[in-house]
Amino acid sequence: MDDLKIALSKPLSVVKYYTDDWPTNAAKLPFEKNIFTKTVKTNARIKAEITMLEDNLIVYKFVHDLHLFVTGGDENELILANVLHGFHDAVTLLLRNNVDQREALENPDLVLYALTRLLMKYGNVIAVKVVTHSMDDGGSLTLGQALATAREHFTRSLLS
């Protein structure tokens, strides 16, 4: 996940880049505008949608007037979708089910905290689950199972 980017808002206001592909804000802004322009007329309210832009896979979902995006270069869309769902779950918990643009922009610290913790937890929980599951019964844990478990652990950790 070297080139992962996670964003939310309309227009894009709270963004966390985990890559150096766009070294300056001036370089990031056109990419963010292109994502928004490409997705704004879609109906990604019920489930996450997937599209491509400039060799980047984009998984996105709209919640009220808030637009959530996770992008990656050559990552698997299932991984990005699970990151998006985990992020959505975390933001929903942290904003006390009041997920909208105003609330997110009034609490950017909570949103960025959710992003940071989400990615830290996913990496650690997935690795631990895969290793312990393989050691317990000699079997292997699928990536989907590991991601679902990581998302569950992350959500529980936010509640505690």
DSSP file (Angstrom, degrees, kcal/mol; ACC not computed):
  #  RESIDUE AA STRUCTURE BP1 BP2  ACC     N-H-->O    O-->H-N    N-H-->O    O-->H-N    TCO  KAPPA ALPHA  PHI   PSI    X-CA   Y-CA   Z-CA
    1    1 A M    >         0   0    0      0, 0.0     3,-1.1     0, 0.0    17,-0.0   0.000 360.0 360.0 360.0  42.7    0.0    0.0    0.0
    2    2 A D  T 3   +     0   0    0      1,-0.3    70,-0.0    17,-0.0     0, 0.0   0.785 360.0  39.4 -66.5 -28.4    2.8    2.4   -0.8
    3    3 A D  T 3  S+     0   0    0     16,-0.1    -1,-0.3    17,-0.1     2,-0.2  -0.088  82.0 143.2-116.6  36.5    0.7    4.7   -2.8
    4    4 A L    <   -     0   0    0     -3,-1.1    14,-2.4    14,-0.5     2,-0.4  -0.539  24.0-176.5 -77.8 137.8   -2.5    4.8   -0.8
    5    5 A K  E     -AB  17  71A   0     66,-2.3    66,-3.1    -2,-0.2     2,-0.4  -0.997   5.4-167.5-132.4 138.7   -4.5    8.0   -0.4
    6    6 A I  E     +AB  16  70A   0     10,-2.2    10,-2.6    -2,-0.4     2,-0.3  -0.993  15.5 165.7-128.3 135.4   -7.6    8.5    1.7
    7    7 A A  E     -AB  15  69A   0     62,-2.8    62,-3.3    -2,-0.4     2,-0.3  -0.963  12.7-176.7-144.7 159.1   -9.8   11.5    1.4
    8    8 A L  E   > +AB  14  68A   0      6,-1.7     6,-1.5    -2,-0.3     5,-1.5  -0.982  35.6  57.2-150.0 160.8  -13.2   12.7    2.4
    9    9 A S  E   5S-A   12   0A   0     58,-1.5     3,-0.2    -2,-0.3    57,-0.1  -0.294  72.6 -75.1 112.4 172.6  -15.4   15.8    1.9
   10   10 A K  T   5S+     0   0    0      1,-0.5     2,-0.2    -2,-0.1    -1,-0.1  -0.893 125.3  19.8-144.6 109.6  -17.0   17.9   -0.7
   11   11 A P  T   5S-     0   0    0      0, 0.0    -1,-0.5     0, 0.0    22,-0.1   0.712 121.6 -93.7 -66.8 165.8  -14.9   19.6   -2.0
   12   12 A L  E   5 +A    9   0A   0     -3,-0.2    -3,-0.2     1,-0.2     3,-0.1  -0.248  66.2 148.4 -53.3 120.1  -12.0   17.5   -0.9
   13   13 A S  E   < +     0   0A   0     -5,-1.5     2,-0.6     1,-0.3    -1,-0.2   0.667  56.2  50.2-126.6 -36.1  -10.8   19.1    2.4
   14   14 A V  E     +A    8   0A   0     -6,-1.5    -6,-1.7     2,-0.0     2,-0.4  -0.934  69.8 161.2-114.3 111.0   -9.4   16.4    4.7
   15   15 A V  E     -A    7   0A   0     -2,-0.6     2,-0.5    -8,-0.2    -8,-0.2  -0.980  24.5-165.8-134.6 140.7   -6.9   14.3    2.9
   16   16 A K  E     -A    6   0A   0    -10,-2.6   -10,-2.2    -2,-0.4     2,-0.4  -0.972  11.4-161.5-127.9 116.0   -4.1   12.0    4.1
   17   17 A Y  E     -A    5   0A   0     -2,-0.5   -12,-0.2   -12,-0.2   -13,-0.1  -0.805  14.0-173.2 -97.5 135.7   -1.5   10.9    1.5
   18   18 A Y        +     0   0    0    -14,-2.4   -14,-0.5    -2,-0.4     2,-0.3  -0.162  69.3  62.2-114.8  35.7    0.7    7.8    2.2
   19   19 A T  S    S-     0   0    0    -16,-0.2     3,-0.2     3,-0.1   -16,-0.1  -0.966  71.3-136.5-151.7 161.6    2.8    8.4   -0.9
   20   20 A D  S    S+     0   0    0     -2,-0.3   -17,-0.1     1,-0.1     4,-0.0   0.136  71.9 111.7-107.1  17.9    5.2   11.0   -2.3
   21   21 A D  S    S+     0   0    0      1,-0.3    -1,-0.1     2,-0.1   -18,-0.0   0.817  86.6  37.3 -60.8 -30.6    3.7   10.9   -5.9
   22   22 A W  S    S-     0   0    0     -3,-0.2    -1,-0.3     1,-0.1     6,-0.1  -0.861  74.9-178.3-121.4  92.9    2.3   14.4   -5.4
   23   23 A P        +     0   0    0      0, 0.0     2,-0.3     0, 0.0    -1,-0.1   0.713  62.9  41.1 -71.6 -22.2    5.0   16.2   -3.4
   24   24 A T  S  > S-     0   0    0      1,-0.1     4,-1.6    -4,-0.0     3,-0.3  -0.839  80.4-118.2-125.0 161.8    3.2   19.6   -3.1
   25   25 A N  H  > S+     0   0    0     -2,-0.3     4,-2.3     1,-0.2    -1,-0.1   0.863 115.9  59.4 -63.2 -34.7   -0.3   20.7   -2.4
   26   26 A A  H  4 S+     0   0    0      1,-0.2    -1,-0.2     2,-0.2    -4,-0.0   0.842 107.7  45.8 -62.8 -32.6   -0.3   22.4   -5.8
   27   27 A A  H  > S+     0   0    0     -3,-0.3     4,-0.7     1,-0.1    -1,-0.2   0.810 112.9  50.5 -78.2 -30.9    0.3   19.0   -7.4
   28   28 A K  H  X S+     0   0    0     -4,-1.6     4,-2.4     1,-0.2     5,-0.2   0.860  96.5  68.8 -75.4 -36.9   -2.3   17.2   -5.3
   29   29 A L  H  X S+     0   0    0     -4,-2.3     4,-2.7     1,-0.2     5,-0.2   0.882  97.3  48.8 -57.2 -47.2   -5.2   19.6   -6.0
   30   30 A P  H  > S+     0   0    0      0, 0.0     4,-2.4     0, 0.0    -1,-0.2   0.905 112.1  50.5 -61.2 -38.8   -5.7   18.7   -9.7
   31   31 A F  H  X S+     0   0    0     -4,-0.7     4,-2.1     2,-0.2    -2,-0.2   0.933 112.1  46.9 -61.6 -45.7   -5.7   15.0   -8.8
   32   32 A E  H  X S+     0   0    0     -4,-2.4     4,-2.4     1,-0.2    -1,-0.2   0.900 112.1  50.0 -64.0 -41.6   -8.3   15.6   -6.1
   33   33 A K  H  X S+     0   0    0     -4,-2.7     4,-2.9    -5,-0.2    -1,-0.2   0.897 109.0  52.6 -64.0 -39.6  -10.5   17.8   -8.4
   34   34 A N  H  X S+     0   0    0     -4,-2.4     4,-2.4    -5,-0.2    -2,-0.2   0.906 109.3  49.2 -62.5 -41.5  -10.3   15.1  -11.1
   35   35 A I  H  X S+     0   0    0     -4,-2.1     4,-1.8     2,-0.2     5,-0.2   0.950 113.5  46.2 -61.2 -48.6  -11.5   12.4   -8.6
   36   36 A F  H  X S+     0   0    0     -4,-2.4     4,-2.2     1,-0.2    -2,-0.2   0.928 113.4  48.5 -61.5 -46.1  -14.4   14.7   -7.5
   37   37 A T  H  < S+     0   0    0     -4,-2.9     4,-0.4     1,-0.2    -1,-0.2   0.893 112.5  48.9 -61.5 -41.1  -15.4   15.6  -11.0
   38   38 A K  H  < S+     0   0    0     -4,-2.4    -1,-0.2    -5,-0.2    -2,-0.2   0.818 122.8  30.8 -69.6 -30.7  -15.3   11.9  -12.2
   39   39 A T  H >< S+     0   0    0     -4,-1.8     3,-2.0    -5,-0.2    -2,-0.2   0.624  91.4  90.2-105.7 -14.9  -17.4   10.6   -9.2
   40   40 A V  T 3< S+     0   0    0     -4,-2.2    -1,-0.1     1,-0.3    -3,-0.1   0.786  89.6  48.8 -60.2 -30.8  -19.8   13.5   -8.3
   41   41 A K  T 3  S+     0   0    0     -4,-0.4    -1,-0.3    -3,-0.1     2,-0.2   0.373  93.8  95.1 -93.0   5.8  -22.6   12.4  -10.6
   42   42 A T  S <  S-     0   0    0     -3,-2.0     2,-0.7     2,-0.0    -3,-0.0  -0.485  76.1-125.5 -90.7 167.1  -22.6    8.8   -9.6
   43   43 A N        +     0   0    0     -2,-0.2     3,-0.4     1,-0.1     4,-0.3  -0.717  44.3 153.0-114.3  80.2  -24.8    7.3   -6.9
   44   44 A A        +     0   0    0     -2,-0.7    18,-2.8    -5,-0.2     5,-0.1  -0.287  37.6 108.1-101.6  46.4  -22.5    5.6   -4.5
   45   45 A R  S    S+     0   0    0     -2,-0.2    -1,-0.2    16,-0.2     3,-0.1   0.819  77.8  40.6 -93.4 -34.5  -24.8    5.9   -1.5
   46   46 A I  S    S-     0   0    0     -3,-0.4     2,-0.3     1,-0.3    -2,-0.1   0.919 129.1  -0.4 -83.0 -46.0  -25.9    2.3   -0.9
   47   47 A K  S    S-     0   0    0     -4,-0.3    -1,-0.3    13,-0.0    15,-0.2  -0.932  87.1 -83.4-139.8 164.6  -22.6    0.6   -1.6
   48   48 A A        -     0   0    0     -2,-0.3     2,-0.3    13,-0.1    13,-0.2  -0.363  40.8-148.7 -68.0 146.3  -19.1    1.5   -2.5
   49   49 A E  E     -C   60   0A   0     11,-2.7    11,-2.3    -5,-0.1     2,-0.4  -0.772   3.5-145.0-112.5 160.3  -18.3    2.1   -6.1
   50   50 A I  E     +C   59   0A   0     -2,-0.3     2,-0.3     9,-0.2     9,-0.2  -0.983  25.3 154.5-129.5 138.0  -15.0    1.5   -8.0
   51   51 A T  E     -C   58   0A   0      7,-2.3     7,-3.3    -2,-0.4     2,-0.4  -0.940  32.8-120.3-149.9 171.8  -13.4    3.4  -10.8
   52   52 A M  E     +C   57   0A   0     -2,-0.3     2,-0.3     5,-0.2     5,-0.2  -0.923  25.5 171.7-118.0 145.4  -10.0    4.2  -12.4
   53   53 A L  E >  S-C   56   0A   0      3,-2.2     3,-1.6    -2,-0.4   -18,-0.1  -0.904  71.0 -17.0-152.5 123.4   -8.3    7.5  -12.8
   54   54 A E  T 3  S-     0   0    0     -2,-0.3     3,-0.1     1,-0.3   -23,-0.0   0.891 127.6 -50.5  49.3  49.4   -4.7    8.1  -14.0
   55   55 A D  T 3  S+     0   0    0      1,-0.2     2,-0.5    19,-0.0    -1,-0.3   0.697 115.4 120.6  62.8  21.0   -3.7    4.6  -13.2
   56   56 A N  E <   -C   53   0A   0     -3,-1.6    -3,-2.2    18,-0.1     2,-0.4  -0.964  60.5-137.3-117.1 130.9   -5.2    4.8   -9.7
   57   57 A L  E     -CD  52  72A   0     15,-3.3    15,-2.2    -2,-0.5     2,-0.5  -0.714  23.1-161.5 -81.5 132.0   -7.9    2.6   -8.5
   58   58 A I  E     -CD  51  71A   0     -7,-3.3    -7,-2.3    -2,-0.4     2,-0.5  -0.974  12.7-174.0-122.9 124.8  -10.5    4.6   -6.6
   59   59 A V  E     +CD  50  70A   0     11,-3.0    11,-2.5    -2,-0.5     2,-0.3  -0.974  22.6 168.8-113.4 130.1  -13.1    3.1   -4.2
   60   60 A Y  E     -CD  49  69A   0    -11,-2.3   -11,-2.7    -2,-0.5     2,-0.3  -0.957  22.5-173.6-146.4 158.8  -15.6    5.6   -2.9
   61   61 A K  E     - D   0  68A   0      7,-2.2     7,-3.1    -2,-0.3     2,-0.5  -0.986  18.1-138.7-151.5 143.0  -18.9    6.0   -1.1
   62   62 A F  E     - D   0  67A   0    -18,-2.8     2,-0.5    -2,-0.3     5,-0.2  -0.909  13.9-174.0-107.8 131.8  -21.1    9.0   -0.4
   63   63 A V  E >   - D   0  66A   0      3,-3.2     3,-2.7    -2,-0.5     2,-0.2  -0.960  65.7 -54.7-125.3 110.5  -22.7    9.5    3.0
   64   64 A H  T 3  S-     0   0    0     -2,-0.5    36,-0.1     1,-0.3    35,-0.0  -0.412 122.2 -21.6  53.2-120.7  -25.1   12.4    3.0
   65   65 A D  T 3  S+     0   0    0     -2,-0.2     2,-0.5    34,-0.2    -1,-0.3   0.221 120.1  99.1 -99.9  14.7  -23.0   15.3    1.7
   66   66 A L  E <   - D   0  63A   0     -3,-2.7    -3,-3.2    33,-0.2     2,-0.5  -0.875  58.3-156.5-104.9 131.3  -19.7   13.7    2.7
   67   67 A H  E     - D   0  62A   0     -2,-0.5   -58,-1.5    -5,-0.2     2,-0.5  -0.935   5.8-161.7-110.9 123.3  -17.7   11.9    0.0
   68   68 A L  E     -BD   8  61A   0     -7,-3.1    -7,-2.2    -2,-0.5     2,-0.4  -0.892  12.3-179.9-106.9 130.9  -15.3    9.2    1.2
   69   69 A F  E     -BD   7  60A   0    -62,-3.3   -62,-2.8    -2,-0.5     2,-0.4  -0.982  16.4-177.2-132.3 141.4  -12.5    8.0   -1.1
   70   70 A V  E     -BD   6  59A   0    -11,-2.5   -11,-3.0    -2,-0.4     2,-0.3  -0.985  17.2-177.6-131.7 126.7   -9.6    5.5   -0.9
   71   71 A T  E     +BD   5  58A   0    -66,-3.1   -66,-2.3    -2,-0.4     2,-0.3  -0.903   7.6 169.7-125.2 154.6   -7.3    5.3   -3.8
   72   72 A G  E     - D   0  57A   0    -15,-2.2   -15,-3.3    -2,-0.3   -68,-0.2  -0.984  31.3-130.0-156.5 157.1   -4.3    3.1   -4.6
   73   73 A G  S    S-     0   0    0     -2,-0.3   -16,-0.3   -17,-0.2    -1,-0.2   0.991  96.0  -8.3 -74.1 -75.3   -2.1    2.3   -7.6
   74   74 A D  S    S+     0   0    0    -18,-0.1    -1,-0.1     2,-0.0   -18,-0.1   0.074  96.7 129.8-116.8  23.9   -1.9   -1.4   -8.0
   75   75 A E        -     0   0    0      1,-0.1     2,-0.2   -18,-0.1    -3,-0.1  -0.360  68.1 -96.2 -73.6 158.7   -3.7   -2.5   -4.8
   76   76 A N     >  -     0   0    0      1,-0.1     4,-2.0    -2,-0.1     3,-0.5  -0.552  27.2-130.8 -72.0 136.8   -6.4   -5.1   -4.9
   77   77 A E  H  > S+     0   0    0      1,-0.2     4,-2.4    -2,-0.2     5,-0.1   0.787 106.6  59.1 -64.1 -26.3   -9.9   -3.4   -5.0
   78   78 A L  H  > S+     0   0    0      2,-0.2     4,-2.1     1,-0.2    -1,-0.2   0.884 105.5  48.7 -68.4 -37.3  -11.1   -5.7   -2.2
   79   79 A I  H  > S+     0   0    0     -3,-0.5     4,-2.2     2,-0.2    -2,-0.2   0.944 113.4  46.2 -65.5 -47.3   -8.3   -4.4    0.1
   80   80 A L  H  X S+     0   0    0     -4,-2.0     4,-2.5     1,-0.2    -2,-0.2   0.892 111.4  52.6 -62.9 -38.9   -9.2   -0.8   -0.7
   81   81 A A  H  X S+     0   0    0     -4,-2.4     4,-2.6     1,-0.2    -1,-0.2   0.900 109.4  49.1 -64.0 -40.0  -12.9   -1.5   -0.2
   82   82 A N  H  X S+     0   0    0     -4,-2.1     4,-2.5     2,-0.2    -1,-0.2   0.881 110.2  50.8 -67.4 -37.1  -12.2   -2.9    3.2
   83   83 A V  H  X S+     0   0    0     -4,-2.2     4,-2.6     2,-0.2    -2,-0.2   0.929 111.5  49.0 -63.0 -44.1  -10.1    0.1    4.1
   84   84 A L  H  X S+     0   0    0     -4,-2.5     4,-2.8     2,-0.2    -2,-0.2   0.924 112.1  47.6 -61.2 -45.4  -13.0    2.3    3.0
   85   85 A H  H  X S+     0   0    0     -4,-2.6     4,-2.7     2,-0.2    -1,-0.2   0.907 112.9  48.8 -64.2 -41.0  -15.5    0.4    5.0
   86   86 A G  H  X S+     0   0    0     -4,-2.5     4,-2.4     2,-0.2    -1,-0.2   0.905 112.4  48.6 -63.8 -40.7  -13.3    0.4    8.1
   87   87 A F  H  X S+     0   0    0     -4,-2.6     4,-2.9     2,-0.2     5,-0.2   0.922 111.5  49.5 -64.1 -45.0  -12.8    4.1    7.7
   88   88 A H  H  X S+     0   0    0     -4,-2.8     4,-2.6     1,-0.2    -2,-0.2   0.931 111.6  48.9 -59.6 -46.5  -16.5    4.7    7.3
   89   89 A D  H  X S+     0   0    0     -4,-2.7     4,-2.2     2,-0.2    -1,-0.2   0.916 113.2  47.6 -59.5 -43.9  -17.3    2.6   10.4
   90   90 A A  H  X S+     0   0    0     -4,-2.4     4,-3.0     2,-0.2     5,-0.2   0.928 112.6  47.3 -64.9 -46.3  -14.6    4.6   12.4
   91   91 A V  H  X S+     0   0    0     -4,-2.9     4,-2.5     1,-0.2    -1,-0.2   0.900 110.5  53.6 -62.9 -40.1  -15.9    8.0   11.2
   92   92 A T  H  <>S+     0   0    0     -4,-2.6     5,-3.3    -5,-0.2     6,-0.3   0.922 113.4  42.8 -60.2 -44.4  -19.5    6.9   12.0
   93   93 A L  H ><5S+     0   0    0     -4,-2.2     3,-1.4     3,-0.2    -2,-0.2   0.941 115.7  47.3 -66.4 -47.6  -18.4    6.0   15.6
   94   94 A L  H 3<5S+     0   0    0     -4,-3.0    -2,-0.2     1,-0.3    -1,-0.2   0.834 114.9  45.5 -67.3 -32.5  -16.2    9.0   16.2
   95   95 A L  T ><5S-     0   0    0     -4,-2.5     3,-1.6    -5,-0.2    -1,-0.3   0.257 114.3-117.9 -93.8  12.7  -18.8   11.5   14.9
   96   96 A R  T < 5 -     0   0    0     -3,-1.4    -3,-0.2     1,-0.3    -2,-0.1   0.906  69.3 -54.2  53.3  51.7  -21.5    9.7   16.9
   97   97 A N  T 3 <S+     0   0    0     -5,-3.3     2,-0.7    -6,-0.2    -1,-0.3   0.558 114.0 115.5  62.2  11.7  -23.6    8.7   13.8
   98   98 A N    <   +     0   0    0     -3,-1.6     2,-1.1    -6,-0.3    -1,-0.1  -0.556  40.8 169.3-105.5  65.4  -23.7   12.3   12.6
   99   99 A V        +     0   0    0     -2,-0.7     2,-0.3     4,-0.1   -33,-0.2  -0.676  21.8 119.2 -87.9  99.4  -21.7   11.7    9.5
  100  100 A D  S  > S-     0   0    0     -2,-1.1     4,-2.3   -36,-0.1     5,-0.2  -0.946  73.8 -97.4-150.1 171.5  -21.9   14.8    7.3
  101  101 A Q  H  > S+     0   0    0     -2,-0.3     4,-2.6     1,-0.2     5,-0.2   0.907 118.3  50.6 -61.1 -45.6  -19.6   17.4    5.9
  102  102 A R  H  > S+     0   0    0      1,-0.2     4,-1.7     2,-0.2    -1,-0.2   0.935 112.3  46.4 -59.9 -48.0  -20.1   20.0    8.6
  103  103 A E  H  > S+     0   0    0      1,-0.2     4,-0.8     2,-0.2    -1,-0.2   0.896 113.7  48.8 -63.4 -41.1  -19.4   17.6   11.4
  104  104 A A  H  < S+     0   0    0     -4,-2.3     3,-0.4     1,-0.2     7,-0.3   0.896 112.1  48.0 -66.5 -40.1  -16.3   16.1    9.7
  105  105 A L  H  < S+     0   0    0     -4,-2.6    -1,-0.2     1,-0.2    -2,-0.2   0.762 110.1  52.4 -74.9 -23.1  -14.9   19.6    9.0
  106  106 A E  H  < S+     0   0    0     -4,-1.7    -1,-0.2    -5,-0.2    -2,-0.2   0.655 118.5  38.1 -80.5 -15.7  -15.5   20.6   12.6
  107  107 A N    >X  +     0   0    0     -4,-0.8     4,-1.7    -3,-0.4     3,-0.6  -0.368  64.8 145.6-130.0  53.5  -13.7   17.5   13.8
  108  108 A P  H 3> S+     0   0    0      0, 0.0     4,-2.8     0, 0.0     5,-0.3   0.815  72.6  62.5 -64.2 -26.7  -10.7   17.0   11.4
  109  109 A D  H 3> S+     0   0    0      1,-0.2     4,-2.1     2,-0.2     5,-0.1   0.903 104.8  46.3 -63.4 -40.0   -8.6   15.7   14.3
  110  110 A L  H <> S+     0   0    0     -3,-0.6     4,-2.4     2,-0.2    -1,-0.2   0.898 113.1  49.6 -67.8 -40.1  -11.0   12.8   14.8
  111  111 A V  H  X S+     0   0    0     -4,-1.7     4,-2.0    -7,-0.3    -2,-0.2   0.936 113.9  44.0 -65.1 -46.6  -11.1   12.1   11.1
  112  112 A L  H  X S+     0   0    0     -4,-2.8     4,-2.5     2,-0.2    -1,-0.2   0.860 111.6  54.6 -67.6 -34.7   -7.3   12.1   10.8
  113  113 A Y  H  X S+     0   0    0     -4,-2.1     4,-2.9    -5,-0.3     5,-0.3   0.922 107.1  51.2 -61.4 -43.6   -7.0   10.0   14.0
  114  114 A A  H  X S+     0   0    0     -4,-2.4     4,-2.5     1,-0.2    -2,-0.2   0.909 110.1  49.6 -60.5 -42.3   -9.3    7.5   12.4
  115  115 A L  H  X S+     0   0    0     -4,-2.0     4,-2.0     2,-0.2     5,-0.2   0.944 113.6  44.6 -61.3 -48.8   -7.2    7.3    9.3
  116  116 A T  H  X S+     0   0    0     -4,-2.5     4,-2.1     1,-0.2    -2,-0.2   0.944 117.1  43.9 -62.9 -49.5   -4.0    6.9   11.2
  117  117 A R  H  X S+     0   0    0     -4,-2.9     4,-3.1     1,-0.2     5,-0.3   0.880 110.0  57.6 -64.6 -38.0   -5.3    4.3   13.6
  118  118 A L  H  X S+     0   0    0     -4,-2.5     4,-2.7    -5,-0.3    -1,-0.2   0.945 110.5  41.1 -58.5 -50.7   -7.1    2.4   10.8
  119  119 A L  H  X S+     0   0    0     -4,-2.0     4,-1.8     2,-0.2    -1,-0.2   0.867 115.8  50.4 -70.1 -35.2   -4.0    1.8    8.8
  120  120 A M  H  X S+     0   0    0     -4,-2.1     4,-2.0    -5,-0.2    -2,-0.2   0.942 114.5  44.4 -64.8 -46.2   -1.9    1.0   11.9
  121  121 A K  H  X S+     0   0    0     -4,-3.1     4,-3.3     1,-0.2     5,-0.4   0.917 109.7  54.5 -66.0 -44.9   -4.5   -1.5   13.1
  122  122 A Y  H  X S+     0   0    0     -4,-2.7     4,-2.4    -5,-0.3     5,-0.3   0.942 110.6  46.1 -56.4 -48.8   -5.1   -3.2    9.8
  123  123 A G  H  X S+     0   0    0     -4,-1.8     4,-1.9    -5,-0.2    -1,-0.2   0.942 118.6  40.5 -59.9 -49.5   -1.4   -3.9    9.3
  124  124 A N  H  X S+     0   0    0     -4,-2.0     4,-2.5    -5,-0.2     5,-0.2   0.934 118.0  45.4 -66.5 -47.7   -0.9   -5.2   12.8
  125  125 A V  H  X S+     0   0    0     -4,-3.3     4,-2.9     2,-0.2     5,-0.2   0.905 112.7  50.5 -67.3 -41.3   -4.1   -7.2   13.1
  126  126 A I  H  X S+     0   0    0     -4,-2.4     4,-2.6    -5,-0.4     5,-0.2   0.945 112.7  46.6 -61.1 -47.9   -3.8   -8.8    9.7
  127  127 A A  H  X S+     0   0    0     -4,-1.9     4,-2.2    -5,-0.3     5,-0.2   0.934 115.4  45.5 -61.0 -46.8   -0.3   -9.9   10.3
  128  128 A V  H  X S+     0   0    0     -4,-2.5     4,-3.1     1,-0.2     5,-0.3   0.926 114.2  48.6 -63.8 -45.1   -1.1  -11.3   13.8
  129  129 A K  H  X S+     0   0    0     -4,-2.9     4,-2.5    -5,-0.2     5,-0.3   0.913 111.9  48.1 -63.5 -43.5   -4.3  -13.1   12.6
  130  130 A V  H  X S+     0   0    0     -4,-2.6     4,-1.9    -5,-0.2    11,-0.2   0.935 116.6  43.2 -63.2 -45.5   -2.6  -14.7    9.6
  131  131 A V  H  X S+     0   0    0     -4,-2.2     4,-2.0    -5,-0.2    -2,-0.2   0.948 117.6  43.7 -67.0 -49.3    0.3  -15.9   11.7
  132  132 A T  H  X S+     0   0    0     -4,-3.1     4,-2.3     1,-0.2    -2,-0.2   0.874 113.9  50.7 -68.2 -35.8   -1.8  -17.1   14.6
  133  133 A H  H  X S+     0   0    0     -4,-2.5     4,-1.8    -5,-0.3     6,-0.5   0.922 111.2  48.1 -66.2 -42.4   -4.4  -18.8   12.5
  134  134 A S  H  X S+     0   0    0     -4,-1.9     4,-1.1    -5,-0.3    -2,-0.2   0.871 115.1  45.7 -64.7 -36.5   -1.8  -20.6   10.5
  135  135 A M  H  < S+     0   0    0     -4,-2.0    -1,-0.2     2,-0.2    -2,-0.2   0.837 109.3  56.5 -75.8 -33.3   -0.1  -21.8   13.7
  136  136 A D  H  < S+     0   0    0     -4,-2.3    -2,-0.2    -5,-0.2    -3,-0.1   0.949 130.5   1.8 -66.1 -50.9   -3.3  -22.8   15.4
  137  137 A D  H  < S-     0   0    0     -4,-1.8    -1,-0.2     2,-0.2    -2,-0.2   0.284  92.6-112.0-126.2  11.8   -4.7  -25.3   12.9
  138  138 A G  S  < S+     0   0    0     -4,-1.1    -4,-0.2    -5,-0.3    -3,-0.1   0.451  83.8 113.5  73.2  -3.6   -2.1  -25.5   10.1
  139  139 A G        -     0   0    0     -6,-0.5     2,-0.4     1,-0.0    -1,-0.2  -0.211  65.1-115.2 -89.2-175.9   -4.6  -23.8    7.8
  140  140 A S        -     0   0    0     -3,-0.1     2,-0.5    -2,-0.1   -10,-0.1  -0.949  14.3-130.9-125.6 148.1   -4.4  -20.4    6.2
  141  141 A L        -     0   0    0     -2,-0.4    -7,-0.1   -11,-0.2     2,-0.0  -0.803  27.3-124.6 -94.8 131.1   -6.6  -17.4    6.7
  142  142 A T     >  -     0   0    0     -2,-0.5     4,-2.4     1,-0.1     5,-0.2  -0.345  21.3-115.1 -71.8 159.4   -7.9  -15.7    3.5
  143  143 A L  H  > S+     0   0    0      1,-0.2     4,-2.7     2,-0.2     5,-0.2   0.895 117.4  53.9 -60.8 -40.6   -7.1  -12.1    3.0
  144  144 A G  H  > S+     0   0    0      1,-0.2     4,-2.4     2,-0.2    -1,-0.2   0.910 109.3  47.5 -61.1 -42.8  -10.9  -11.3    3.1
  145  145 A Q  H  > S+     0   0    0      2,-0.2     4,-2.3     1,-0.2    -1,-0.2   0.905 112.2  49.9 -64.8 -41.2  -11.1  -13.0    6.5
  146  146 A A  H  X S+     0   0    0     -4,-2.4     4,-2.5     2,-0.2    -2,-0.2   0.913 112.1  47.4 -64.4 -42.9   -8.1  -11.2    7.8
  147  147 A L  H  X S+     0   0    0     -4,-2.7     4,-2.6     2,-0.2    -2,-0.2   0.905 111.4  50.4 -65.8 -41.6   -9.5   -7.8    6.7
  148  148 A A  H  X S+     0   0    0     -4,-2.4     4,-2.1     2,-0.2    -2,-0.2   0.916 112.7  47.1 -62.5 -42.5  -12.9   -8.5    8.2
  149  149 A T  H  X S+     0   0    0     -4,-2.3     4,-2.5     2,-0.2    -2,-0.2   0.908 111.7  50.8 -64.6 -42.2  -11.2   -9.5   11.5
  150  150 A A  H  X S+     0   0    0     -4,-2.5     4,-2.6     1,-0.2    -2,-0.2   0.912 110.0  49.8 -62.7 -42.2   -9.0   -6.4   11.4
  151  151 A R  H  X S+     0   0    0     -4,-2.6     4,-2.5     2,-0.2    -1,-0.2   0.907 111.0  49.7 -63.5 -41.4  -12.0   -4.1   10.8
  152  152 A E  H  X S+     0   0    0     -4,-2.1     4,-2.2     2,-0.2    -2,-0.2   0.920 112.6  46.7 -62.8 -44.7  -13.9   -5.7   13.7
  153  153 A H  H  X S+     0   0    0     -4,-2.5     4,-2.3     2,-0.2    -2,-0.2   0.900 112.0  51.2 -64.6 -41.0  -10.9   -5.3   16.0
  154  154 A F  H  X S+     0   0    0     -4,-2.6     4,-1.6     2,-0.2    -2,-0.2   0.928 109.9  48.9 -63.2 -45.2  -10.4   -1.7   14.9
  155  155 A T  H  X S+     0   0    0     -4,-2.5     4,-1.3     1,-0.2    -1,-0.2   0.911 112.0  49.2 -62.0 -42.4  -14.1   -0.8   15.5
  156  156 A R  H  X S+     0   0    0     -4,-2.2     4,-1.3     1,-0.2    -1,-0.2   0.885 107.3  55.2 -63.3 -38.0  -13.9   -2.4   19.0
  157  157 A S  H  < S+     0   0    0     -4,-2.3    -1,-0.2     1,-0.2    -2,-0.2   0.826 104.9  53.4 -67.5 -29.4  -10.7   -0.5   19.8
  158  158 A L  H  < S+     0   0    0     -4,-1.6    -1,-0.2     1,-0.2    -2,-0.2   0.835 107.1  52.2 -71.2 -31.5  -12.4    2.8   19.0
  159  159 A L  H  <        0   0    0     -4,-1.3    -2,-0.2     1,-0.2    -1,-0.2   0.774 360.0 360.0 -74.8 -25.8  -15.3    2.0   21.4
  160  160 A S     <        0   0    0     -4,-1.3    -1,-0.2     0, 0.0    -2,-0.2   0.476 360.0 360.0 -91.0 360.0  -12.9    1.2   24.3
